[in-house]
Each structure stands twice: as structure tokens, then as C-alpha cells.
Amino acid sequence: MTVFDKAEATIESRRIEAALAEAAPTAYWLDDPTRPAAEPALHGGATADLAVVGGGYSGLWTALLAKERDPGRSVVLLEGCRIGWAASGRNGGFCEASLTHGASNGRARLPHEFDRLQELGRENLDEIANTVRRYAMACDFEDTGLIRVATEPHQADCLREAANADPNLEFLDGAQMRSEVNSPLYLAGARESGATALVNPARLAWELRRVCLELGVVIYEHTQVRSLAADSRAITLTTDEGVVTAQRVALGTNVFPALLKSARKYTIPVYDYALMTNPLSASQLTDLRWSGREGLTDLNNRFHYSRLTTDADGATRILYGGYDAIYTLGGKVEPTRDQRPESFAKLVAHFLATYPQLEGLGFSHKWGGAIDTCSRFFSFFSTGHDSRVAHAAGFTGLGVGATRYGANIMLDLLSGQTTERTTMDFVKKKPIPFPPDPITYIGAQASIFEMARADRNQGKRGFWLKTMDAMGLGFDS
């Protein structure tokens, strides 16, 4: 059993129920009185040089960068609901440099490009920081770095080996780790500086919206695009109340069905869940330490992520999420799945085992939602209609930073010009498509079961996971 299995077995349901008793079933980040009012919906017709579909990070970065590249270009952004309402507004706020969902994943899939992708990812993160500063974006951007923590003895050995091989990693033994973040479960850690920043994800989306508007982007909210068609003159986007005609179209619809039907087979929706604590007292914060405010993630296949947040009044909370990744038969995105009591109960048990000194703190918010995942676990790109339409998806939970890089790729593809980005296999190659259900569902259930078994067996991957690795369908967090 892992330490988290033991927590689920030993922490009583009454303690879990008490901790969740007052938790609001909504994303903490979106429960914000400063949330901007929605822009009007489209009624009638509109024309643009570039139309962007999707008001999350992919769409917002694409619109912003398009105006920076060519201020005279007319840009229209269409959002079916509210800006940042979905994955962009409810994620953990980890803005990472990695474009490949971690070094091991990137090195395994694109070994000939991996070093350059690492450089490009660092440049992308620096450019995000520069953009935040240039436009005075109030999104709580913190260049904290990341600590990967070991919760099992074999993981501590892995971290030591990784730090010995990588000068960017600083190994922390048990005592050092607990002096950084006081948890009895943290047996060791590896600190990586300069590769991860933390943000308030909803405010980042809202600030991107503000800058887009200031640069002249026209935004329509509550305007869902129902269809896309093309002729020799233009691309036509049809909504319930109007039509947009554009010369170029960028699609940043994430987990929702792609308007380029050929791209749909590459993604499935996977549900992730998170909790936010009530504010910590001064004594609790002192006992916890965590003075560096780094983001934390453990090394389990079914991993957790956690971080500190700061309220407007200066109060500190802890976000704690991850572990469960739920795929349901049929692969539909449905709001009813945003709340999953079983996942919240597991997270509470794991939290109480991780931070026993915070017993009684309780949680203010509990939420979840779908993210788009693809079989290689990082973004892929498609074009259509003579490369006048570009699509990006498959960010698999790492989109806070990587979507900006993806936005530049879409603009490169739409420009018709060859760039370093567009010549890389990172862009030219596609992930393996998912088979139809029930095959994908059965495979997902088997993989989750086997990843849990590997976590209980000192990380040793069995036949199923090794087979998935060999087929390019495996993932080692």
C-alpha cells in the first residue's frame, strides 16, 4: 500500500465529511467579485482578418499575439460561454516551461528535438513573464519554481539520481525537505528553479482579455460557433445569432469537439478535481513553513499537486488537487461530472495525511472539470481549408504556459511562412488517435488500475504499461 492508500483506509468518513461540510461546489478562482462582466454576444454579422474561436488561454494568446505581430489586423474572438470559464479558469495555476509534459515524456517521444524544445519552453516562460510585466497584468504571477517530492523511499532514490544528473535540480534530503514544507510524508525533494511560475489562472485569463480589448480585439461572449465552412474567398463561422466571415481562423476549443472534424479523434476528456482550504492561521502557516511558496507535485503515477494562494486581504490558503483522472464511457463533456464526491473524499484523506497539523482547517471550495488529453500528453496541431484554419489541442493539463507557444504555432501556420517552429516534428507529427469506445474506456480503466499497482510496487511498471509505452500510449509522470 502507498501512504495514500493507508490514508483512505484509516481516516474516518466523519472527518472527511466535516472537512467538506462548508465547501462551495465551484472553482475558487472563479468565485471572485472582481470577475469582469461579459462582453455582448454577437447579433448579426461580423468580418475579420482573423477569427479566433475559444476564450481560454489558447484563444486569448492567439488574439493578443496576432495584434502584437500586426496591429492593423482585425481580430474577432468568439467564446461560447464566458472568458476563462472552463479549464483556463479552474486549473492549479502552474505555469511551466515544459512543452512536453515533463522531461522524461519529451525525451522518449522526440529525442532529436528535446534539447531545443527545452530551450524554447524556457524562452516561452520568460516571454510570458515579460508580457505580464509589460501590460501590468494583475494575475499574481510568482516565479517560485517547483519542488518534486518523494512520498515513498524508492522515489527519494529517483530524485537523488535525477539531481546528480541535472545541474538545474537541487536535491533535498528528508530533513531539508521538511524544513522547506513540514509534512511527515515528504521523504525527499528536488527543487527546480526558473522552470515554473504560479499564477491566479482566472485572473490571467481576465487580464489577457483586458489586454486583447485594449489592443483592439473584438470579443463576443455567449456566442457558440456551431459550424465552420469555407469557399475560395473566406471562412464562415455560424453562430446562433449571427455569422462571422474571416480570412483566417484559429481554433482554441480545448476539450470541446473540434470544428475541424479530422482533429477530434486525437483527444478525449479526462476529469481532474481539486480542493481549496479555508485561510490558514498565523500559527498554522508558521508550523507549515513553505516560505519559498514553491509549487509541489509528487512522483506517483497518480500524482497530487499543491500550492499556496493569497486572498485579497492577504490570507493564505492551500490548493490541493490531482490523483484521480476520470474518463467515462462515451467521452462526453457534461457539467454533472464536475462534482465527484468520491474524488473529493480521497483528496481530503490524502491532505489530512500530508498535513496532519492542519486537522480541522476545512475546505472552502471543491471543484473539477474536463481537460483535453491526447496519447502523447502534449499539444498537437492541425490545419484545414488550404491552411487557412489552424487548430491546437491536447495540452493535457499543462496549458497555462504551453498555450502561448501553441498560439504562436497557429499564427505561424496561418501565415503560410516556414518558421523553426513549424518545421519541427513537435508540430508536424500527430499523436496516435484514440479508438472508439468501448475500446478507449477499457484501455483507460486498465491503465489507471496498472498505474495504481505500479505505485504500490515501487514504481515498477507491469506488462500492460510497458506495452503502452512501447506503442507510444504510455505516460510516466
C-alpha atoms as one frame of an Amber mdcrd trajectory, in Angstrom:
protein
   0.000   0.000   0.000   1.099   3.550  -0.648   0.868   6.183   2.058  -2.238
   7.494   0.304  -3.887   4.061   0.271  -3.293   3.929   4.013  -4.829   7.373
   4.439  -8.002   6.298   2.647  -8.190   3.185   4.818  -7.605   4.870   8.185
  -9.124   8.366   8.081 -12.725   8.166   9.175 -15.561   9.325   6.940 -16.808
  11.701   9.645 -13.545  13.652   9.483 -13.815  13.855   5.715 -17.445  14.968
   5.871 -16.607  17.627   8.460 -13.777  18.981   6.323 -16.072  19.325   3.300
 -19.166  20.497   5.159 -18.954  24.113   4.008 -17.110  23.672   0.710 -18.806
  25.515  -2.148 -19.181  23.412  -5.312 -17.415  25.903  -7.542 -13.889  26.774
  -8.596 -12.223  29.046  -6.066 -10.610  31.189  -8.775 -13.916  31.933 -10.496
 -15.653  32.762  -7.208 -14.237  36.285  -7.394 -16.144  39.578  -7.129 -13.626
  41.205  -9.492 -14.663  38.919 -12.356 -15.323  41.195 -15.337 -18.792  41.460
 -16.831 -19.304  39.526 -20.038 -18.868  41.204 -23.373 -22.058  41.280 -25.508
 -22.984  38.298 -27.666 -22.804  38.516 -31.436 -26.031  39.549 -33.137 -25.925
  39.839 -36.895 -22.739  39.660 -38.915 -19.065  40.497 -38.472 -15.949  40.318
 -40.604 -12.300  39.985 -39.642  -8.871  39.222 -40.966  -8.565  36.643 -38.186
 -11.330  34.958 -36.211 -10.381  33.116 -33.038 -12.741  30.515 -31.578 -12.388
  29.951 -27.843 -11.936  32.337 -24.947  -9.481  30.301 -22.913  -5.711  30.636
 -22.924  -5.238  29.304 -26.477  -7.675  31.753 -27.999  -6.664  34.732 -25.866
  -2.933  34.290 -26.504  -3.590  33.855 -30.218  -5.609  37.065 -30.391  -3.072
  39.034 -28.335  -0.046  37.821 -30.296  -1.828  38.404 -33.597  -2.318  42.069
 -32.706   1.261  42.388 -31.475   2.540  40.933 -34.767   0.280  43.153 -36.875
  -1.602  45.918 -35.005  -3.575  46.740 -38.145  -5.037  43.247 -38.451  -8.711
  42.978 -37.470  -9.263  40.204 -34.932 -12.553  38.828 -33.601 -12.688  36.343
 -30.714 -15.787  34.190 -30.172 -16.432  32.477 -26.826 -19.378  30.144 -26.322
 -19.761  30.913 -22.632 -17.550  33.282 -20.574 -13.888  34.151 -20.912 -11.812
  31.688 -18.873 -14.825  29.790 -17.540 -13.531  26.277 -18.310 -10.078  24.705
 -17.897  -8.298  28.071 -18.150 -10.138  29.419 -15.113 -10.143  26.406 -12.817
  -6.694  24.822 -13.111  -3.988  24.811 -10.453  -2.156  27.827 -11.860   1.140
  26.034 -12.543   2.735  27.905 -15.456   5.518  25.570 -16.557   8.307  25.890
 -19.084   7.935  22.302 -20.276   6.234  21.935 -23.653   6.250  18.129 -23.489
   4.604  17.365 -20.133   7.909  16.714 -18.431  11.427  15.800 -19.443  11.038
  12.011 -19.484   7.951  12.191 -21.697   9.536  14.644 -24.118  12.835  12.804
 -24.318  11.074   9.499 -25.013   8.862  10.868 -27.781  11.032  13.476 -29.513
  14.635  12.698 -28.505  16.137  14.503 -31.511  14.269  17.731 -30.655  14.100
  17.511 -26.898  17.005  19.814 -26.014  15.754  22.529 -28.360  12.204  22.160
 -27.060  13.545  22.673 -23.551  15.195  25.914 -24.684  12.067  27.070 -26.481
   9.956  26.278 -23.433  12.201  28.370 -21.194  12.063  31.219 -23.703   8.273
  30.937 -23.789   8.021  31.157 -19.998  10.316  34.195 -19.986   8.134  35.824
 -22.633   5.027  35.181 -20.532   6.717  36.896 -17.588   7.704  39.802 -19.827
   4.135  40.125 -21.111   2.782  40.169 -17.570   5.175  42.984 -16.690   4.727
  44.943 -19.923   0.965  45.133 -19.600   0.909  45.297 -15.772  -1.268  42.200
 -15.641  -2.694  41.659 -12.152  -2.641  37.865 -12.114  -0.472  37.086  -9.044
   2.433  35.869 -11.181   5.069  34.353  -8.860   8.375  32.953 -10.104   8.514
  30.390  -7.319   9.871  27.308  -9.016   8.755  23.750  -8.315   9.665  21.049
  -5.825   9.039  17.436  -6.776   8.516  15.458  -3.588   9.044  11.808  -2.731
   6.399  10.080  -0.643   7.919   6.590  -0.981  11.543   5.505  -0.368  12.204
   4.461  -3.980  11.091   7.909  -5.150  13.727   9.538  -2.946  16.379   7.480
  -4.721  14.989   8.576  -8.097  15.160  12.222  -7.092  18.741  11.901  -5.887
  19.774  10.280  -9.179  17.939  12.949 -11.188  19.607  15.769  -9.242  23.050
  14.188  -9.707  22.475  14.165 -13.474  20.839  17.587 -13.819  22.562  20.760
 -12.527  19.202  22.564 -12.592  17.913  20.327  -9.787  18.780  20.697  -6.103
  18.300  17.523  -4.071  16.710  17.915  -0.632  17.018  15.039   1.825  14.235
  14.295   4.295  15.283  16.825   6.898  15.891  19.521   4.306  12.574  18.838
   2.630  10.648  19.051   5.869  12.408  22.304   6.714  11.015  23.642   3.428
   7.492  22.191   3.795   6.612  20.454   7.042   4.970  17.156   6.112   5.686
  13.704   7.549   5.032  12.201   4.106   7.768  14.157   2.325  10.838  11.906
   2.393  12.905  13.980  -0.047  12.564  16.613  -2.727  14.170  18.079  -5.831
  13.881  21.809  -6.323  13.881  23.224  -9.855  14.118  26.994 -10.133  13.195
  29.103 -13.130  11.030  26.500 -14.858   7.691  27.010 -13.113   5.763  30.096
 -12.098   2.464  30.241 -10.259  -0.468  32.402 -11.302  -4.084  33.018 -10.434
  -5.399  31.230 -13.528  -8.749  33.005 -13.808  -7.185  36.423 -13.401  -4.597
  35.556 -16.028  -7.449  34.833 -18.450  -9.242  38.042 -17.481  -6.081  40.092
 -17.857  -5.390  38.564 -21.265  -8.951  39.588 -22.134  -8.288  43.151 -20.949
  -5.126  43.458 -22.999  -6.821  41.995 -26.070  -9.579  44.591 -25.803  -7.059
  47.392 -25.357  -5.216  46.227 -28.480  -8.426  46.343 -30.487  -9.610  42.730
 -30.456 -13.403  42.480 -30.667 -14.677  39.867 -28.200 -18.109  38.259 -28.251
 -19.088  36.098 -25.267 -22.059  33.732 -25.046 -21.513  33.163 -28.761 -21.084
  29.494 -29.575 -19.821  28.624 -33.042 -21.976  25.852 -34.457 -20.268  25.231
 -37.768 -17.347  26.190 -39.974 -17.430  26.328 -43.768 -15.064  27.620 -46.427
 -15.053  28.737 -50.029 -12.341  30.303 -52.150 -12.938  33.736 -50.641 -13.312
  33.274 -46.892 -14.059  31.087 -43.878 -17.584  31.332 -42.479 -18.363  30.705
 -38.804 -22.028  30.307 -38.000 -23.394  31.031 -34.518 -26.938  31.014 -33.156
 -27.434  34.734 -33.700 -25.012  35.661 -36.459 -22.223  34.847 -38.885 -18.537
  35.796 -38.882 -16.600  35.869 -42.130 -12.816  35.764 -41.844  -9.736  35.227
 -43.972  -8.055  33.077 -41.327  -9.397  31.137 -38.339  -7.611  29.842 -35.217
  -9.381  27.198 -33.147  -8.602  27.017 -29.420 -11.568  24.985 -28.172  -9.567
  22.655 -25.932 -11.653  19.709 -24.743 -14.757  20.603 -26.721 -15.377  18.991
 -30.144 -13.071  20.491 -32.748 -14.615  22.340 -35.667 -12.052  20.517 -37.776
 -13.601  17.069 -37.539 -10.347  15.358 -38.520  -8.810  16.544 -35.221 -11.473
  15.048 -32.947 -10.037  11.530 -32.894  -6.884  12.723 -31.137  -8.387  13.938
 -27.844 -10.550  12.609 -25.052 -11.905  14.406 -21.957 -10.384  13.424 -18.618
 -11.772  14.849 -15.372  -9.488  16.311 -12.715 -10.512  17.501  -9.222  -9.208
  19.988  -6.664  -9.885  21.488  -3.239  -9.129  24.856  -1.656  -8.676  25.158
   2.092 -10.034  27.819   4.353  -7.460  30.512   5.293  -4.602  29.321   7.486
  -3.984  30.940  10.837  -0.630  32.583  11.525   0.424  29.680  13.748  -0.595
  27.092  11.155   1.381  28.912   8.493   4.417  29.131  10.760   4.266  25.418
  11.510   3.810  24.577   7.842   6.831  26.713   6.795   6.689  26.739   2.949
   8.385  30.149   2.910   9.544  29.710  -0.697   5.949  29.261  -1.879   7.053
  26.720  -4.491   4.529  24.589  -6.293   4.633  20.957  -5.176   3.982  17.741
  -7.068   4.744  14.176  -6.045   6.241  11.386  -8.127   3.354   8.936  -8.121
   1.768   7.925 -11.408  -1.464   9.172  -9.855   0.134  12.373  -8.660  -1.012
  15.266  -6.491  -0.243  18.952  -6.965  -0.459  21.639  -4.315   0.418  25.281
  -3.816  -0.196  28.313  -1.653  -2.568  31.083  -2.673  -3.144  34.570  -1.294
  -6.546  36.236  -0.871  -7.116  39.925  -1.488  -6.882  40.509   2.274  -3.536
  38.698   2.497  -4.864  35.418   3.903  -3.088  32.248   2.765  -4.799  29.072
   1.594  -3.651  25.758   0.119  -4.862  24.375  -3.182  -4.671  20.581  -3.262
  -5.650  18.544  -6.318  -4.917  15.748  -8.721  -4.687  11.982  -8.143  -7.920
  10.904  -9.831  -8.095  11.233 -13.615 -11.541  10.063 -14.656 -12.617   9.041
 -18.142 -16.225   7.969 -18.562 -17.725   5.714 -21.206 -18.754   7.733 -24.237
 -16.256  10.523 -23.700 -18.796  13.304 -23.311 -18.179  16.604 -21.547 -21.014
  17.065 -19.082 -21.277  19.627 -16.228 -22.738  16.972 -13.917 -19.291  15.365
 -13.781 -17.632  18.498 -12.404 -18.569  17.343  -8.901 -17.423  13.871  -7.820
 -17.800  13.111  -4.091 -15.552  10.027  -4.275 -12.642  12.071  -5.624 -13.136
  14.853  -3.090 -13.172  12.312  -0.258  -9.891  10.804  -1.454  -8.285  14.227
  -1.690  -9.356  15.129   1.839  -7.939  11.886   3.222  -4.665  12.432   1.360
  -4.480  16.064   2.513  -5.003  15.157   6.168  -2.267  12.532   5.947   0.075
  15.009   4.261  -0.568  17.881   6.677  -1.882  16.362   9.926  -1.175  19.622
  11.780  -3.982  21.227   9.726  -6.704  18.954  11.107  -9.900  20.996  11.444
  -8.901  23.614   8.858 -11.605  22.553   6.401 -12.179  23.461   2.789 -13.949
  26.414   1.231 -14.246  25.153  -2.364 -14.391  21.840  -4.210 -14.465  21.583
  -7.988 -13.475  19.650 -11.053 -13.785  19.613 -14.790 -12.615  18.140 -18.054
  -9.211  18.647 -19.611  -8.264  17.537 -23.107  -5.707  14.797 -23.241  -4.044
  13.155 -26.202  -1.992   9.992 -26.415   1.363  11.786 -26.310   0.285  14.069
 -23.421   1.337  17.342 -25.041  -0.132  19.579 -27.708  -0.645  18.737 -31.350
  -1.626  20.888 -34.320  -3.867  20.571 -37.359  -4.726  22.711 -40.352  -7.588
  22.710 -42.832  -9.071  24.507 -45.796  -5.761  25.190 -47.527  -4.086  26.063
 -44.206  -6.486  28.947 -43.644  -7.711  27.243 -40.457  -5.395  26.142 -37.627
  -6.223  24.093 -34.548  -4.315  23.352 -31.339  -5.312  20.933 -28.578  -4.089
  18.097 -26.364  -2.297  20.166 -23.712  -3.227  17.576 -21.039  -3.261  19.864
 -18.036  -0.092  21.759 -18.938  -1.701  24.528 -20.925  -1.119  27.516 -18.647
   2.268  28.113 -20.222   2.268  25.915 -23.329  -0.821  27.531 -24.864   1.160
  30.678 -25.592   3.694  28.636 -27.542   0.821  26.871 -29.292  -0.722  30.225
 -30.203   2.496  31.247 -31.937   2.479  27.970 -33.845  -1.096  28.526 -35.043
  -0.216  32.038 -36.224   2.880  30.693 -37.988   0.794  28.034 -39.738  -1.828
  30.580 -40.788   0.826  32.963 -42.130   1.978  30.437 -44.699   5.590  31.142
 -43.813   8.056  28.479 -42.758   9.477  29.015 -39.278  11.639  26.973 -36.962
   8.534  26.066 -35.004   6.590  24.733 -37.983   9.466  22.585 -39.276   9.803
  20.585 -36.054   8.273  17.150 -35.594   6.656  18.611 -32.483   4.281  20.291
 -34.948   4.419  18.046 -37.989   3.727  14.755 -36.201   0.387  13.794 -34.688
  -0.284  11.675 -31.605  -1.768   8.220 -32.029  -5.558   8.611 -32.343  -7.846
   7.067 -29.761 -10.011   4.138 -30.867 -13.785   4.389 -30.427 -15.458   3.367
 -27.204 -15.702   0.963 -25.521 -12.084   0.263 -26.518 -10.748   3.594 -25.202
 -12.755   3.232 -21.991 -11.453  -0.282 -21.349  -7.898   0.813 -22.091  -8.193
   3.838 -19.808  -9.540   1.737 -16.939  -6.774  -0.826 -17.387  -4.098   1.888
 -17.431  -5.426   3.545 -14.276  -5.519   0.177 -12.493  -1.982  -0.665 -13.598
  -0.605   2.766 -12.680  -2.047   2.342  -9.190  -0.452  -1.088  -8.986   2.897
   0.322 -10.101   2.690   2.972  -7.379   2.192   0.157  -4.858   5.118  -1.794
  -6.307   7.953   0.724  -6.002   7.124   2.239  -9.380   7.752  -0.990 -11.313
   5.650  -0.992 -14.464   3.919  -4.216 -15.401   3.269  -5.801 -18.780   0.318
  -3.574 -19.664   2.131  -0.294 -19.007   5.283  -1.494 -20.738   3.176  -2.419
 -23.765   1.513   1.000 -23.756   4.961   2.617 -23.502   6.182   0.636 -26.499
   3.114   1.677 -28.516   3.566   5.353 -27.640   0.472   5.364 -25.434   2.126
   5.286 -22.032   2.934   8.036 -19.589   5.302   8.144 -16.644   4.642  11.234
 -14.530
